[in-house]
Amino acid sequence: MTSTGADVTAAPGRTAGWWNGDPIRATALAMITLSVLWRTHVAFRGFLAADDYVLITQAAESDLTVAHLFALYNNHLMPGGRLIIWLVTEYVGLDYWPYVLLMALGQAILGVVFLQLLRRLLQPSWLILLPLGLLLFSPLTLEATSWWAVGVNMLPMQIAMVLAIRAQVDYVRTRRPRHLVALALSVLFGLFFFEKAILVVALVFLLTATLYADGGPLRTVWTTIRRWWPSWLLLTVLSLVFMAAYLTRSESSLRRPDSPDEVFSFLTQMLNSTVVPGLVGGPWQWLGAGDGAPVTAPPEIGTWASWVIVVALVVGTVRRRPRAGRAWLLLVAYLVMVAAMLAATRLGSAFSGVAGGVPRYVSDVVVVAAICLGVAVVGPARPPATAPSDAAPPDAEPAMPDPASPGSPPPGLSGPLPERYREPVAITLALVLVAVCLGTAWTMSRYGDEWAAKSGRSYIDTVRIELASAPPDTVFFDSPVPDNVVPRLSEPYNLQSRFFHALGARPTYVDEAEHPSVLDGLGRVKVATVVGSTIQPGPREGCGYLVAGGETIRIPLNEPRFSWHWVVRVGYLSSADGTATLRLGSGEAVFPIRKGLNQRFFRIVGGGDSVELTVTGTDMTLCTNEIAIGDPAPEPEG
């Protein structure tokens, strides 16, 4: 076979000459570097978002314990991610740059190990740069390299997918037990960061069956099980142990779709808006989603064009190389597994209408799509010449059937076309490739524009500036941060007192004060008031309600309050110092009274349509016409 580059099908253990005399490798490394730099630039335009803050707060509030590491977050088991977040929070605090650097490192590792896999799996050809480019630059994985809460799950899973497949390919080639150990460690690495990595087990089996076993479906499955049974025994035991441990801790997140139409809409949205356009550089347009990552919103012409490209690629490669059909079946099978998992956990909820347009849900599909593209376009590698160190035992099954028979076409896209068609076909393919590259650049740029709009960053920056200039004795009443920073669904981690736990010099929060402050929606320090129910005007001119020492009066509210945690503001004029008691339904609060015109803020738990006010002592009187029960808020300006 004639090679267009260095012999990339040498034994897996060979490392000599990594940098020398191999233009394919040099170009691939340049692509990896460009991808990492580009994605890092996109990530640095944004900031932390939504789930990031909750995970950081949980880390700031906890010691580094096994219980914390293995605590579920939204039913996700991610001890590896919790460990990293705890370390960053402990030694850096509430900042974004460490996570960007970690995601960049993960993308670099993914690119390098995927290149190594391609050189083991495929024939030597410049065309291996096509699947590598798909993995490195696919817009479907932008969230995994910009949003930490996604990247900390997805990047390790993608790396685990590649390492597990590489270990299985090496085992198929050599039958050496050390590759089984590598296979198990790869899967465990993925599971340490994301329970969805359990899909790697099924992926390894399906890839082995499609690429290394011949015959019809039943014969292929049986051959795969029989020939490489140690892999399946190991992975089965590992999967059962993990699932038993996970299911005993998790709550069922399975949902029932509301209707068949909901399932159909989800599948069509996932394929037409996300997967198919994303594989050819789309979606070209994004729909903003607040501080979170945007969702796909491709133009209709883009959807149709992407389907044309994908269908033409599948048909062309299958006609030219029959084994390409198996590769595309592998992609379809994995996509079906992902879609089934999403449908079972995301449909039937308030977010099912956009679930199919969220790229992070299918970003692992890009790894499989890149492998399948390589197999379909380049072709699987021939078995290497038997080396003593890697030789199988004499009584073993053949290590690997030859998927590239002597009559199979060499690597290339045009194949055995008549001479007069080759130039037009080559020009067409080149134009399509250029269009895909330009579309990818446009998509990534537009994603960066959406990702750069971060309310959380400006909110935190403003709070830091305001706290630095506020008087040292400034105290605050706690309240939620703006919904566009941390949504109310994350309660109680959307409270300011918890949100700023990792901030360092954070605000001082109290439950009772005379002159508290609050942070407004922009992060500015403002004088506090209470917004909610107020009392009806009192009967005494210039006093409102007169409360004599030792007496209790009932004061009606202009609207009732249901039983809850409320803040009360009492403005009063007192003849002497003392104490008072306010009752709201079953709730009661005692607060100090100071002589003169003053006010007091305090918390109470209760509800009702009136309050009762009692003043302790017989030598004092109190006038009030200002009692408000509700939530703390900035005092209106002017």
N, C-alpha and C positions, 0 to 999 in steps of 0.2 A: 504494500500500500504506500502511495506517495504522500508524504506529510508536507503541509504548508508551514510548519514551524518545528520547534524542537520536539523530540519524542516525549509526549506527555503521558504515554501509557506505561511508563517504566514502573518498576515495583513501588508500592505505596510508601515504603520506608525510605526511598531515596530522597536526599535533601541537597546533594552537591549540585553546584551550578545554578542555585536558585536565582541569582541576580545576573548571571552571565549568559550571553548568547541565546536569549529567548525573548524575541520581540512580542510574542503573544502575552507572556507573563508581564513584561514591562508595561504594555498597554493596559492590561487588566489592573495592575496596581495603580496606574495613573487614573483610571476610571474610579477605583475605590476611593482614592484620595479626593478626587473632584466631588464625588457623591457626599463624602463625609463633610467636606468644607461647605458645600452648598446647603446641606441639611442643617448644619450648625448655624449658618447665617440665618436661615429661615427660623430656626428655633429661638435664636437670640432676639429676634424681633418681638417675640411674645413674652410670656411670663407664666407663673404658676396659674392654675385654674381649678376651680370647683373641688373635685376629689383630692387634689394635691393638698389643699389646705386642711382637709379633714384628716388625712393620713399624717401630715406633719403635726397637727395638734395632738393626735393620739400618741405620737412618738414623744412629744414634749411633755405630756402628762404622765408618762409611764417610765418605769425603769426598764433596763434591758433584761427582760425575763423571757423564759420559754412561753409563758402564758401570753405575753404581748406578741411575740413573734408568730405564734400559731393561732392568734385570734382571727376570726373571719372578718372580712370587710365586704359588705354587700354580698355575702356568701362566697367571697373569693378567699382561697387559702394561698397566702403569698408571704411566707416567712422570709424569703430572700429579699423581697422588696421592703418589708418592714425593717429588716436589719440595716439595709442601706439608708433608709429614711431616718432611722434613729441616729445613726452615726453622723449623718450630715446635719441633722437638727441639733445634736449635742455639740458639735464642734464648729458649725458655721451659723446656724440659726435659720431664720425665715428668709431664704434667698434662693435664687433660681439657677445661677451659673453652675453650681456643682452638678446639678441634674442634667444640664445641657452637655457638659463635658462627659458625664457618664453615658448619656445616650449616644454621643459621638463615638465614644470608645466601643460601645456595643455595636454600632453600625459598622465600624472598621473591622471588628472581629467577625461579624457576620459576612462581610464581603470577602475577607481572606479565606475563611473556612469554606465558603460556597465556591470560591475559585478552586480550591483544592478538590472539592467534591466533583466539580465539572471535569477536571483533568483526570480523575479516576474513572468517571462514569462515561465520558463521551470520547469519540474519536478526536485525534488532534486536528484542530482547524481554527482558523481565525473566527469562524462562526460561533465559537463558544462565547464570544463577547456579546452576542445577542441575548442569551439567557442571563448572563451576568448583568448586562445593562438593564434588563427588565427588573431584576431584583434590586439593583442599586438605586434606580431612578423612578420606580413606580410611584405615582401619587397616592396609591392605596395605602402606602406605609408611612405617609408624612406624619400622621398622628403619633406613630411609634417613635419618631425621632424629634418630636417637639413637645408633646404633652406627656409629662413625666408619669402620671397615673396610668397612661396607656403603655408607654415605653418600658416601664419597669416590669410589666407582665409580658408584653408581646416580643420585645427584643430577645430576652432569654429563651422564650418558646421557639422563636425562629432559629436561633443558634442551636437549640436542642434538636430541632427537626433536621438541620443539616448534619450535625455531628452524629445523630442516630443513623441517618441514611448512609453516611460515609462508613460508619462502623459495620453496618450490615453488608454493604458492598464489599468491604474488606474481608468480612467473614465468608461471604459467598465465594470470593476469589481464593481464599487461603485455608479456610476451616480452622483457623487458629483460635484457641479459647480467649486469648487476650482481646480479641475484637468483640466477643460477647460481653466481656467486662466493660469495654468502652461503650457498647450499646446500652447496657443497663445504666451506667453513670450518666450518659447523655439524657436518657429519659428522666432520671431522677433530678438532674439539673433543671430541666424544664418544669417539672412538677414542683420544685422548690420555689418557683416564682409564680406559677399559674396552673391551676388545676385543669385548664383546657388542654394543657400539654399531654393529657391522656390520649388525645387524638393522634399523637406521634406513633403510638403503638399500632393503631390501625393503618396509618400511612406506611410504616415500614413493611408491614405484611403486603399491602396492596402493591407497593412499588416492586417488591421482590417477585410477586406473582406476575405482574405485567411485563417486567423486563427480563426475568431469568427463568421463566417456566413456559413451556410450549403446550399447544393443544387447545381444546375447547375449554369453556369455563370450569366444568367439573374436574377435568383432568388437570387444568392449571392449578386449581386450588389444592387438589390432592398431592400433586407433585411438589408444590411449595411447602405444604405441611410435612410431607414425608422427608424431603431432602434436607430441609433446614429446621427440623423440629427443635433443636436446642434453643434457637432464637425464640421460638413461640412459647416454649415451656418457660423460659426465663421471663419473657415479657408478660405472660399470663399471670405468673405468680406475683410479679411486681405490681401489675394492675389491680389484682384482687386485694392485695394488702393495702395499696393506696386508697382504693375505693371504700374499703371497709373503714379505714381510719377517717376518711373525709366525710362519708355519709353519717357517721355517728356524731359529727360535730355540726354539720350544716343543717339548715332548714331547707325544705324543698322549695326550689325556685321554679318548678314546673308550672306552666300556665296552660289554660285551654283557650285557643283562639275563639273569638266571638262568633265567627262565621267562616264558611269556605271562601267568601269574597275577601276576607281579611288575609287569609293565607295566600290567595292568588295575587292580591295587591302587593303583599310583602315580597313574594318571589319575583314578580315582574319588576318591582322597584330595585331589588337587589341586583338583578341581572342587567336591566336596561339603564339604571342610573349609576351603578357603582362598579360591579365586577367587569363587565365587558368594556365600557369606556375606560375604566382604570387600567386595563391591561394594554391599552394602546395610547396612553398618555392623557386620558381624560380625568375628570369630567369637564375641564375647561372653564366651568362656572361653579361657584360655590354659594351656598346659602348660609349666611351668618347665624351663629347660635350663641350669642352672648360671649361670655369669656371662654366658653368651651370651643372645641374645634368645629369648623363649619361642616355642613353636610353637603352631599353632592347634589347638583342641579344642572345636569348637562342639557344643552340645547337639543331639540329633537333631531336636527340634522346630524349632530355629533353622535347621537345614539345609533342612528341608521348607518352612518359611516363606519363606526366601530364594529358593528355587526358584520358589515361587508368585509372588513379587513380580517376579522377573526374567522369567519366562515371560509373565506378564500384561503387563509393560511392552513386551516384544518384540512380542507379538501385537497389542496395542492400537496401537502406533506404526506397525506395518506395515500394518494395516488402514486407518489414517488417512492415511498418507503412504507410497506405494510405495517411494520412495527410501530409506526407513528400513531396508528389507530389505537393501539394499546395505551400509548402515552396519554392521548387525549381522553380515553376512558378513565385513566387514573385521575386526571384532573376533575372530570365530571363526578367521579365517585367521592372524591374528597370534598368537592363543593356541596354535594348532597348531604354529607355528614355535617358540614358546617351549617348549612341551611336548616337542617332538622334540629340541630342544637339551638340555633337562634329562634326558630319558630316555637320551640317548646319552652323557652325562657323569656322571650321578649314580647310575643304576641299576647293579646288579651289584656294589655296594660295601656296606660295613657300615652305611652311612647311608641306604640306599635305602628302608628302612621308614618313615622320617619325611620323605623328600625332598618329598613332596607337601604337607606341612603347614608348609613354611617360606615365609613371606610374601615374603622378599627375593628369592626366585627368580622371582616373578611381579609384582614391584612396578612394572615398566615397563608391564605390561598395563593399569595404572590410567590411564595417559596415553591409551592408545588407547581404552579404555572410555569415558573422559570425552568424547573427541571424538565417538565414535559415539553416545553419549547425546545430545549436543548436536545432531547432524545429525538423529537420529530424532525428537527432541521439538520442536526449534525449526525445523529445516529449513535447508538451505544458503542462503547469501545470493544475492541476484540480482546479475548482473554490474553493476559501476558504470557510470555514464555516462562515455563516452570522454573522457578529458582529454588535451590536447595532449602533456603531458609523459610520459604513460604509453601513448600510442597505439601500436598494433602497426603494423608496416610494411604498406603497402597490399596487398602480394601475400601476406601471411601468412594462415595458417589462422585461422578464428575463434578469438579468444582463449579463450573458454570457453563451452560450451553452457549454456543457462539451465536449471539444475536445478530452479528453482522456477517452474514454468509459471504463467501467469495464473490457471489454475483450481486451483492447489494451495491447501491450507488455510492460513490464517494461523497464526502462532505461537500455540500454546495446547495444553493437554492434553485438554480436553473435546471440541474439534472440533465438527462440525455435528450435535450431538445434539439431539433434541427437547427443547423447553423443560422439560418435566416431569422429565426425567432429569438435567438439568444440575446442579441443586443437590445431589442425592444423590451424583452422581459427584464433584463438587467437594469435598464433605465427606469422602468416602472417600479421595480422593487426598491431602487435607490431613492426615488421620489417619495414613495410611501414611508421609507425609513426616515427620511429627512422631515416629512410632515409629522410623524410620530414624535421625533425628537423636539421639534419646535412646539408641538402641542403640549408635550411634557413640561418644557420650560415655561410656557404660558400658564399651565395649571399650577405649577409649583409657585410661581410668582404671585398668582391671585390668591393662593392659599396663604402665602406669607402676609399679604395685605390684610386678610381676615384675621389671621392669628395675631397680628400686631396690635389689634384693638383690645386692650386688656384693662378693664375697669379695676381689677384687683391691684394691678401695679400702681396706678395713679392713686388709688385709695390708700394703699400702704405708704407710699411716698409722702402724701399729704399728711397722714397721721404722724409720721416721723418728724416732719418739719414743725407741725403744730405742737407736738409734745415738747420739742426742744425749746420752744418759745413760751410755753405756758408756765404760770407760777408754780412753784414746787408743791404747794398745798392743794392743787387742783385735783378734785375727785370726780368720779363719773358714776352715773347709773348705767347699768348694763342694758344692752338692747341688741337686736340682731344686726349684723352687717347687711349691706344692701343685697337684695336677691340676685343681682347680676354678678356679685362676687362669690357668695356661697348661697345656693338656693335653700329655701325653707325645708325642702325634703331632707336636708342634712342636719336638722335640729337634733340635739342642742349644740352641735359644733358650729352653727352659724352665729352663736352669741359672741359678741366682741370679747368678752372676758376669756373665752376659749380660743377664739381666732388669733388673738395677739399673744397667746401663751409663749410662743417661740420668738417673739419680736425682740426680746432683750429688755430695753427700757420701755416697758409697756405701761398703759394707763393703770391708775389705781381705781378699782371698782369698790363701791360701798352699797349697803342696803338702806342707809339712813343718813341724811345730811341736811343742812340748812340751805346751802347754795351749791348744789351739784351742777356738773356740766354733762353734756352729751356730745357725741360725735355725729355730725350730720352725714348725709349720704355721700358727700365728697370727702369725708375724713376731717372736716374742720371742727375745732373745738367751739361749742356754742353753749350759752346759758340754757339750763334745762327748764322745761315745763312739763305738764302732763296733759295729754290729749285723750279725751274719753267722756265719761259722764260727769256732770257737775250738779251741785245742789240747786234747788229752787231758791230764788231770792228770799231773804229773811224778812220778817214783819217789822223790825225795828229800824227806823230811819237812822242812818249813820252807823249802824251796828250790824244789822242782819239778824243773826241768831245770838242771843245773850245766854251764856252758860255760867251760872253761878257755881261757886265751889261746892262740891258734894252732890250736885244735881246731874241728871242725865236727860238730854233732850233728843228727840227723834227728828231727823232732817231728811226730807224726801229728795231723791235724785231726779234729774230731768229725764233720764232713761235708765232702765235696770242694767245691772252687770251680771253676767252668768258667773258661776263659781270658777275662779281662776287665780293665777298669780298676778296681782295688780300692784301698781305704784300709786300712792296717794300723795297729793299735795294739799296741805292745810295752810292757808294764809290767815293770820289772826292778829288781834290786838289784845294784850293781856295786861292786867293791873299789877301782876307780880309773877315771880318765878314759881314753877311748880311742874306738875305732870298732868297728862290727859290720856284718856283711853278712847280709841275709836273702834267701833264694831261694824263689820259688814257681813251680815248673815252670821255664819258660824265662825268667821274670822275676827281676830282681835289684835290690836297693836297698841302698845303703850309708848308714848313719846314725850320728851321734855318740852316744857313751855318756858320761854324767857320773857321777861317784862318788856313791854313795848310792842311795836309793830314788827312782826317777824313772820317767817314761814318755816315749814318742815316737810321734808320728803321722806317717805318710808314705804316699805313693802308690806303687803297684806295678802293673805289667801282667803278668799271668800267671794260672796255674791249676794245680790238682792236689789231691791228698789229704793232702799233708804239706808242711812247710817245713823248710829247712835253715838253721841259724844258726851263724855263724862270728864269733869275737871276735878282733880283731887285737891282737897283742902277747903277751908271755910272762909278764908280771908282773901280770896281772889275772884275776879270775874274775867270772862273771856268773850270777845265779840268775834264772829267769823261770818263771812259771806262768800268765802272762797274755799271750797273743797272740791277737788277734781280727782276722779278715780279712772285710771286707764293705763296708758303706756307712756314712758318718758319720750320726749321729743324736743327738738330745738325750739327755743322761744322765737316767735315770729319777729323778723327785723322791722324796725320802724314802729 
